[in-house]
Amino acid sequence: MTEPTPPSPVPGPPRPGPRPGEAAAAPGPLAPTQDPAAPAQDPFAGLDERPVAEHVAVYETEHARLERELGTIDQL
């Protein structure tokens, strides 16, 4: 007889987004004076207000950032 699988964790509530009427800051490249260890702004904030042609670049930039950050996990 096989063992039952352990229960999966239940996801928490969704994160709050910008309130209606709030202007979201457009994501941009990391400024040279910005601390790379500081929490990043939401790179997808205001994406629905930007031209669709810019969406790929935003996703590619975030993907590259995540690869850099996650690549350091094995080094710990």
N, CA and C of each residue as an Amber inpcrd file, in Angstrom:
protein
   228
   0.8390000  -1.1770000   0.0000000   0.0000000   0.0000000   0.0000000
   0.8880000   1.2450000   0.0000000   0.5030000   2.2480000  -0.7700000
   1.3200000   3.4600000  -0.8490000   0.9900000   4.4100000   0.2810000
   1.9830000   5.2170000   0.6240000   1.8110000   6.2010000   1.6840000
   1.0050000   7.3840000   1.1300000   0.1390000   7.9570000   1.9470000
  -0.5870000   9.1500000   1.4720000   0.3810000  10.3220000   1.3290000
   0.1110000  11.1680000   0.3620000   0.9680000  12.3380000   0.1610000
   0.6560000  13.3800000   1.2250000   1.6770000  14.0770000   1.7070000
   1.4330000  15.1170000   2.7150000   0.6280000  16.2590000   2.1000000
  -0.1500000  16.9630000   2.8940000  -0.9440000  18.0760000   2.3470000
  -0.0410000  19.2080000   1.8630000  -0.4810000  19.8580000   0.8230000
   0.2610000  21.0000000   0.2820000  -0.0750000  22.2460000   1.0840000
   0.8820000  23.1990000   1.1720000   0.5800000  24.4340000   1.8920000
  -0.4910000  25.2290000   1.1530000  -1.2820000  25.9370000   1.9010000
  -2.3470000  26.7590000   1.3360000  -1.7970000  28.1620000   1.1060000
  -1.9880000  28.7370000  -0.1010000  -1.4790000  30.0850000  -0.3440000
  -2.2060000  31.1070000   0.5210000  -1.4930000  32.1520000   0.8530000
  -2.0670000  33.2160000   1.6770000  -2.9090000  34.1650000   0.8440000
  -3.3780000  35.2330000   1.4640000  -4.1960000  36.2090000   0.7420000
  -3.3480000  36.9660000  -0.2810000  -3.9740000  37.5250000  -1.2940000
  -3.2120000  38.2680000  -2.3030000  -2.5800000  39.5150000  -1.6920000
  -1.4710000  39.9100000  -2.2700000  -0.7970000  41.1210000  -1.8110000
  -1.5890000  42.3400000  -2.2640000  -1.6100000  43.3760000  -1.4390000
  -2.3470000  44.5760000  -1.8500000  -1.6320000  45.2840000  -2.9920000
  -2.3930000  45.7940000  -3.9070000  -1.8500000  46.5350000  -5.0350000
  -2.0470000  48.0220000  -4.8210000  -1.7390000  48.8200000  -5.8190000
  -1.9520000  50.2630000  -5.6770000  -3.4450000  50.5650000  -5.5540000
  -3.7490000  51.5460000  -4.7700000  -5.1430000  51.9530000  -4.5910000
  -5.6180000  52.7030000  -5.8260000  -6.9090000  52.6480000  -6.1060000
  -7.4120000  53.4030000  -7.2530000  -7.0760000  54.8840000  -7.1080000
  -6.5690000  55.4500000  -8.1690000  -6.2200000  56.8680000  -8.1570000
  -4.7690000  57.1160000  -7.8130000  -4.0460000  56.1130000  -7.2900000
  -2.6320000  56.2860000  -6.9860000  -1.8250000  56.1030000  -8.2650000
  -0.8450000  56.9360000  -8.4360000   0.0380000  56.8010000  -9.5850000
   1.1550000  55.8420000  -9.2220000   1.3390000  54.8350000 -10.0280000
   2.4100000  53.8660000  -9.7900000   3.6730000  54.3520000 -10.4820000
   4.8000000  54.1940000  -9.8170000   6.0770000  54.5890000 -10.4020000
   6.4410000  53.6090000 -11.5080000   6.9030000  54.1460000 -12.6160000
   7.3090000  53.2980000 -13.7290000   8.6120000  52.6000000 -13.3640000
   8.6950000  51.2870000 -13.5810000   9.9350000  50.5920000 -13.2580000
  11.0430000  51.0180000 -14.1940000  12.2230000  51.0370000 -13.6870000
  13.3620000  51.4250000 -14.5050000  14.5770000  50.6130000 -14.1030000
  15.6870000  50.8470000 -14.7720000  16.8900000  50.1090000 -14.4100000
  17.3850000  50.5360000 -13.0370000  18.1950000  49.7050000 -12.4310000
  18.7420000  49.9700000 -11.1130000  19.6830000  51.1580000 -11.2130000
  19.4130000  52.1940000 -10.4390000  20.2630000  53.3700000 -10.4420000
  21.6010000  53.0170000  -9.8020000  22.6980000  53.6210000 -10.2450000
  23.9980000  53.2870000  -9.6860000  24.0900000  53.5490000  -8.1830000
  23.3300000  54.4920000  -7.6670000  23.4000000  54.8160000  -6.2440000
  22.4410000  53.9780000  -5.4140000  21.5670000  53.2050000  -6.0660000
  20.5880000  52.4030000  -5.3390000  21.2510000  51.1440000  -4.8030000
  20.9860000  50.8190000  -3.5490000  21.5600000  49.6420000  -2.9120000
  20.9260000  48.3900000  -3.5160000  21.7190000  47.4770000  -4.1070000
  21.1410000  46.2730000  -4.7010000  20.4870000  45.3650000  -3.6680000
  20.8490000  45.4970000  -2.4010000  20.2550000  44.6620000  -1.3620000
  18.9330000  45.2370000  -0.8540000  18.6140000  46.4580000  -1.2530000
  17.3660000  47.0900000  -0.8300000  16.2010000  46.4050000  -1.5290000
  15.0260000  46.3770000  -0.8830000  13.8640000  45.7720000  -1.5300000
  13.5430000  46.4760000  -2.8440000  13.2930000  45.7040000  -3.8540000
  13.0170000  46.2590000  -5.1800000  11.5750000  46.7440000  -5.2680000
  11.3700000  47.7270000  -6.1340000  10.0120000  48.1880000  -6.4070000
   9.3400000  47.1310000  -7.2640000   8.0200000  47.1710000  -7.2910000
   7.2850000  46.2280000  -8.1270000   7.5520000  46.5690000  -9.5930000
   8.2640000  45.7090000 -10.3210000   8.6050000  46.0180000 -11.7020000
   7.3940000  45.9940000 -12.6260000   6.3090000  45.3810000 -12.1690000
   5.1240000  45.2810000 -13.0130000   4.0800000  46.3440000 -12.6910000
   4.3860000  47.2280000 -11.7570000   3.4530000  48.2960000 -11.4010000
   3.2790000  49.2150000 -12.6140000   2.0590000  49.4610000 -12.9680000
   1.7590000  50.3510000 -14.0820000   1.9860000  49.7240000 -15.4430000
   2.2280000  48.4190000 -15.4830000   2.4900000  47.7630000 -16.7550000
   1.2930000  47.8670000 -17.6940000   0.0860000  47.8250000 -17.1310000
  -1.1100000  47.9130000 -17.9660000  -1.2750000  49.2870000 -18.6000000
  -0.5530000  50.2690000 -18.0860000  -0.6330000  51.6270000 -18.6440000
   0.4620000  51.8810000 -19.6780000   1.4110000  50.9590000 -19.7880000
   2.5140000  51.1270000 -20.7260000   2.1670000  50.4530000 -22.0520000
   2.8090000  50.8710000 -23.1400000   2.5540000  50.2310000 -24.4380000
   2.9300000  48.7490000 -24.4000000   2.1470000  47.9430000 -25.0860000
   2.3750000  46.5000000 -25.1080000   3.7800000  46.1840000 -25.6250000
   4.2980000  46.9960000 -26.5190000   5.6340000  46.7580000 -27.0690000
   6.7040000  46.7940000 -25.9780000   6.4620000  47.4560000 -24.8510000
   7.4380000  47.5400000 -23.7640000   7.3190000  46.3820000 -22.7740000
   6.2550000  45.6040000 -22.8290000   6.0220000  44.5420000 -21.8540000
   7.1270000  43.4840000 -21.8770000   7.5720000  43.0830000 -23.0590000
   8.5990000  42.0400000 -23.1670000   9.8740000  42.4900000 -22.4640000
  10.2720000  43.7240000 -22.6580000  11.4940000  44.2320000 -22.0270000
  11.3650000  44.2300000 -20.5070000  10.1900000  44.5720000 -19.9920000
   9.9740000  44.5750000 -18.5450000  10.1080000  43.1590000 -17.9980000
   9.4730000  42.1920000 -18.6550000   9.5540000  40.8000000 -18.2050000
  10.9760000  40.2490000 -18.3280000  11.6870000  40.5940000 -19.4080000
  13.0520000  40.1170000 -19.5620000  13.9740000  40.7080000 -18.5010000
  13.7720000  41.9690000 -18.1590000  14.5780000  42.6040000 -17.1190000
  14.3350000  41.9380000 -15.7770000  13.0790000  41.6730000 -15.4560000
  12.7560000  41.0160000 -14.1870000  13.2850000  39.5810000 -14.1750000
  13.2030000  38.8880000 -15.2910000  13.7170000  37.5220000 -15.3780000
  15.2270000  37.5070000 -15.1290000  15.9440000  38.4380000 -15.7260000
  17.3920000  38.5170000 -15.5280000  17.7210000  38.8240000 -14.0670000
  16.9480000  39.7110000 -13.4320000  17.1730000  40.0520000 -12.0320000
  16.9560000  38.8290000 -11.1440000  15.8910000  38.0920000 -11.4060000
  15.6080000  36.8980000 -10.6120000  16.6900000  35.8340000 -10.8100000
  17.1650000  35.6730000 -12.0290000  18.2410000  34.7110000 -12.2680000
  19.4900000  35.0870000 -11.4800000  19.8300000  36.3930000 -11.4370000
  20.9990000  36.8420000 -10.6670000  20.8170000  36.5500000  -9.1770000
  19.6550000  36.9020000  -8.6500000  19.4060000  36.7140000  -7.2160000
  19.3160000  35.2530000  -6.8430000  18.5990000  34.4730000  -7.6290000
  18.4420000  33.0560000  -7.3160000  19.7220000  32.2680000  -7.5630000
  20.5760000  32.7790000  -8.4260000  21.8530000  32.1220000  -8.6810000
  22.7850000  32.1390000  -7.4910000  22.5340000  33.0050000  -6.5300000
  23.3890000  33.0870000  -5.3490000  22.9630000  32.1020000  -4.2630000
  21.8300000  31.4240000  -4.4240000  21.3260000  30.5360000  -3.3800000
  22.3020000  29.3890000  -3.1260000  22.8370000  28.7800000  -4.1580000
  23.7390000  27.6450000  -3.9940000  25.0680000  28.0480000  -3.3620000
  25.3800000  29.3270000  -3.3720000  26.6480000  29.7920000  -2.8430000
  26.6180000  29.9900000  -1.3240000  25.4650000  29.8330000  -0.7190000
  25.3660000  30.0480000   0.7320000  25.9420000  28.9160000   1.5160000
